[in-house]
Amino acid sequence: MTRRMASSTVTAIVLLAVCAMPAVGQQKLGDFVGDGGYDWIIGKWVAAGDEGKVELEYKWGLDKHIVLAELKAGDYKYSGIVMLDSDRGGVIEAGADNKGGIVKGEWTDDYGDLVYRLQHTGTSGSVAKLQVVCSKVDADSVAIAMYGVDSSGYRKSEPTSKLTYKRQPATAATVPAAPGQTAQSFDHQTLGDLVSQVGYEWIAGKWLATDGDQRYELEHKWSLDKHVVLMDLKMGDFSYHGMVMLNPAWQEIFQVGADNQGGLWKGTWDQSYEGITHRVEYTQPYGTVRRMEHVYVPNNDDVFKVKEYSVTSGSRASEPGRTLTFNRQTTSAGGK
């Protein structure tokens, strides 16, 4: 994958919601968590670790269709999205950290505890499998233990760490420092590095496209010291939240996200004769899968177009189903 291909990933998730078919009556993550009695985990938590304060937060998003996970310990930061795979009846999470690592895993229950079975891939390609066990102590305390996993996939008998977290009062959301406000040095290439090298910084900000009476409100926002891009899209009653991440070990750019209709989204990027192509797989509630491709064509720093192609039987349609033109929103219309 070329650097130009990788850098284009920031542009690559604009039309995720265009083909979404709203589902009526499906169970959402909030129902799943509430019915199981696990909503005690939602909130902001703080523990005293060996190297200082550890801050953890789980908060609802998209009308309780997702949970946003944030962890900060010293100079380490992690962000993830917890989503319900309603077809399998499971709860999954994907995220990234500011050290270049990527994380994926699944949440399960274990006799009243919440267990997160995760896989962490580092910048060199090394993979670590861990299990995080969250145990409710009382309404305002939770014990969280981290365990290694042996070669057979079983949890080791003793945790590598165990901390007791105390619930913190609800406060206004903290706004992350804008890129460039903190001095950072990395021993690996970040998504931000790739974007900067080919001059794609202009994609960050708020954008608007219209198609008749339909408005598409889009925002790309840097996070985790430019290791990821957070993307939000609103189209009428439809809302989507996702993360664009770089797997530096494999030079793979991928995206995961969810919408407020119960859909799950994943995708990868590549270069084609027509431009930069985002291949999208959208799983509707109850398991129906739809595939599509989006091609991104920048006009200038304030305008870009997205062509949407349907994909059936592994082949892309010869002509785009639609083309949307996105215009940057000025300060007076909501800021860049």
C-alpha angles and dihedrals in degrees: 000000000000123000089246090056092049094047092053092066090089087067095042107092105054103115101038093123099044094093097034114132111207114235121213124218100003119147114256130206092260091058092046093051095042095048090052092049094240100123088105088086092065112101144058117301135187131194135178108242130187090264099037140282121356117202122197129176135181114186134170122252137179094026091308095311091117140021120221113217123203128179129180126178117163107309092342118103131178133184127187145165122229113205139176117241094204093182092062095028091235137125117230135184134199129180150133140232136220092253093068096262126134126207135200131169151127134262121222137166124247116188093316097324126105114233124196112197105196143175120210120198116197130207092267093052095257113149126212123187117206141167122218115199118199115195124186111232097176138320091293104031135064130179115217121191127184120211134189120230124230126228091270092056096254125135114254117244098243127047121238088219138004126187135175113226125204122212115248126214115267111264138173113284115272114242110224118237112267116252110275096029093099128049110240134173124193135189090212139051116265132205086252091057091055093048093048095049093062099034102252097135089111091076092075113096141050123317137185133202129176132203109184105306093342118104124201111201112193134180132184114193131178120234140170095034091307095308092119141020119222114213128197125183128183124188113171106298091348120098130179133188124189147155129230112209140177123225096203094186091063098023087235123148116204141166134208130185149135139225136219092253093067097262126141122212133197133164150161135213136231141157123259137177089265098051138274110346128203112200109206132195115193120191114200122206111285092031108283108150125208126185130201142160128225123199119202123212118181116209097184139320091293104038135047136163130220123203116203122209127184119227122212127172089357095302128109120230115257094234131037117256090220143346124218127196116213121203125196114250114236126225091263090054096049106303136268 
